[in-house]
Amino acid sequence: MLLLLRHLLGSMFRAFFRMIITAFFCGSIAGGAVLVAVYLATRHWPPQQLTLIAAAAVAVLAAYAGAVTVLLGETLRGLAAAVGVAERDVKATVKAVETEVVGAPQKPQSRAS
């Protein structure tokens, strides 16, 4: 149980920092792309205030989309790994109980007919 909890906490922190990095990257790229597109269309710098607001809105939406995408991917990866950890934990517990109840693990006996 403790191994599973440690694994889940590690996955959570890794996912959080990957979300932050991806959100920053996606937001920067999208906001910059809007500003470049507006400059190429108008050949005027600095852009108007409404253009800056639109670039900020696009950047926020792109950052959100990137972070949610990473969150979903990390959630699926973490759940798959957690199932593996839980499976190994259950197998170890069953093997320990079997050894305690039966003694040493025995091979199945074959019947001679």
N, C-alpha and C positions, 0 to 999 in steps of 0.2 A: 504494500500500500504506500509506503514511504517513497519507494522508488518511482512509482507512478506519479505521485504528487511532485516530486523533484523534476521529473520529466516534463510535466505540464507547466510548471512555473518557468522552466528554461525555455520551453516553446513559446510561452506567452511573452517573455521579455524579448526574445529574438524576433517575434512577429511585430511587436510594438516598434522596435527600432528600424526594422525593414519598412514598416508603414511610413514612418516619419521621413526616412531617406527617399522613398519612392514618391511620396506626396510632394516633397520639396522639389525633386527633379522634374516631375510631371508639371507642376505649377509653374516652375521657371521656364520650361520649354514652351508651354502653351501661352503664357503671358508674353514672352519674347516674340513668339510667332505672330501674335496679334499685332504687336507694335511694329514689327517688320512689315507685315502686310499693309497696315495703315500707312506707313511711310512710303512704301512703294506705290500705293494707290494715289496719295496726295502730294508726295514730294515736299512735305512740310514738317519741320521739326522745331520745337517740341509739339507733340500732339495736343489736341484739345482735351479739356477735362473730361468730357463725356467719353472720349476714346480711352482715357486712362481707367475710367470706371468700368468700361466694357472689358478691357484687358484684365483688370483685376477679377471681374466676375468669371471670365473664362479660365483664368489661372486657378481660382478657388474650385471651380467645377472639375477641372482636370486633376487637381491635387486630390480631391475627394474620390474621383474615379480610380486613380492609381492606388490610393490607400485601401479602398474597399476590395480592389482586385487582389492586392497582396494579402489582405485579411482572409479572404475566402481561400486562397491557395494555401496559406499557412494553417488555416483551420483544418482543411482536408489532410494536409501532411501530418499535422499534430495528432489528429484522430487516428490515422492509420498507424502511426508510431505508438500511440498509447494502447491501441489494441494489441500490438505485438508485445509491449511491455507487460500488459495485464495477462496475456496468454502465457508468457514465460513464468510469471509469478504464480499463476494457478498451477502450471505443470510442476513447478518446484514444490509447491505445497502438497499437491496430490502425491508426488513421489515420496515426500517426507512422511506423510501419513501412511502410505502403503508400506514403507520400510518399518515404521513403528508397529503397525498392526501385524504384518505377516512376518516380519524379520527381514531376511534378505530377499530381494526380488527373485522369483522363481520362474524358470522357463515353463511354458505350457507342456503338459505331458501328452504324448501322442498315444493313441489307443491302438493296440495290435489286435486285429480281428482275425 
